[in-house]
Amino acid sequence: MKAIVLTALLLSGQALATDALVELTEAPQGAEISINNQSFVSLGSDNTTLVKGLQLQSPITGERYTVTGEIIVEHFAVVNASTFASDNQLILSYVRDNRAIYRHADAQTDLSALNTLLRAQPGVISTQIGLQLEGLESE
C-alpha cells in the first residue's frame, strides 16, 4: 500500500513540475518599433528607420521578420493604381480589386514616413508596411 501511495505522489509531483516549466526566450535587444499597430524590436542595431531589409523580432512571440520594402494600400474602387503609383513616385508591384502593393525605387526610403504620406492621400482606406515572416516561403 505504501508503494502505491509513494508512486502516486511521485507521479503527481512530476506532473506538477512539468506544468510549471515555462519556455524562456531571450529578450531581443535593439530599438522598439511600432509597425501596423504591432510592437517589434530592431535586431542587430538601434536603427529605428524602417528600410527594406531591416530585421525585426516580436517581443511577445519571438518570431523574426524582415521589412520587405513594400506598402500594401487599400483604396476606394475609383482610384487607379497605376496613376496613384506615378503620382507618388512609386513602383506598382501588384494590384487586385481595390488593393495594391507598391514599393519605392530607393531601397533606403523611410517606409514609416512613406506609409504616413500614403495614408493621408485622398481615396486611401488603409495602408500596411510589408513584413516577411522568417522561415515562411512566399509563393
Secondary structure, DSSP 8 states (H G I E B T S, - for coil): -HHHHHHHHHHHHHHHHHHH---------S-EEEETTEEEEESSS---S--TT-EEE-TTT--EEEEEEEEEEEE-TTS-HHHHHHHTT-EEEEEETTEEEEE-SSTTS-HHHHHHHHHTSTTEEEEEEEEEETT----
